[in-house]
């Protein structure tokens, strides 16, 4: 089943985000290589694809896991969590409808 992982950035965490990004992306690439990643990306803090120093307000990941507990464990091990980028993380089941 798919699960959505929404990380909400802590204000002022852009430097930590940028430092932890390579390890974060490496984990996403592993999910992609396993065919389990539906989508992933950051949420710019301003209405721009490149927010510059405004940074990001969070991230969204939708990926396949064996259970809600497995999705939560994967999210808890994210480098952004360890680096203190996220103020909070929400994990919920997700049912893809469209595109089919």
N, C-alpha and C positions, 0 to 999 in steps of 0.2 A: 504494500500500500504506500501511497505517497504521503509525505508529511511536509508541512510548511514550517520553516524555522524563521522567526522574525527577531532580529537583534536590534535593540534600540541603543544607539550610541550615547555615551556619556558626553555631556558638553565639554568641549575643549580636548577631545581625545584624538584629534587628527594625527598628531605626531606618533602616537602609539599605534594607531590604525596603519599608517604607512610603514612603520617598522615591522609589524606583524603580518602584513599583507602577503609576502611570498609564502610563508608557511600556511596561511589561510587558503590561498589559491591552490597550493599543492594538494591539500585535502580535497578541494572541490574537483581538481583534475583527476584524482583517484576515483571519486564517485563517477565522474564522466566516463573514465576508462572502463568501469564496471557496468556501464549502461544504466546507472541508477539516478543520474542527475537530470531533472526536467528543466530547471532554470536556476540562475543565481545572479545576484547583482546588488550593488549598493543603491541607497536612496539619497540623491544629492540634497543638501540642506537648503539649496535655493533652486529656482526653476532654470537649471542649466545643466547640460550634459557634463560640463567640466566646472564644478563649483569652486575650484581654486581654494583659497584659504577658508572659505565658508565651510568646507568639508562635507560631511555626510551626517544624516540623521539616523541611519541604520542600514540594515541589509535584509534581503529576502532570499531564502534558499528553499527550493521545492525539490525533494529527492525521495527515492524509494528506500524504505527500511523495513525490517521484518516485524517491527512493533513500535508502538509509541515509546516504550522504554528504551529501545535501541536508538530511536531518533533523538531522544533527550540525552542519552549518554554521548552520542556523537556531537550534539550541540554543546554539551558541557565541556568537551575536550577541545573546542575550537581555540586556536591561538588568540583570537580577538577577546575571548573570555579571560584567558590567562593574562593577557596584556592590559586588562582593565578597560578595553574599548567599550564594551557593552555595559550599560546600566542595568539591562534586563534582557532576557531571552524568553520568547514564547514559542512553544512547539504544539502544533495541532494537526490532527489528521486532515488530509486534503484529497478531494475527489476531483480528478481532471475530467471535464466534460467536453470542452472545446479548446482548440480544434480537435476534431476526432482523429 
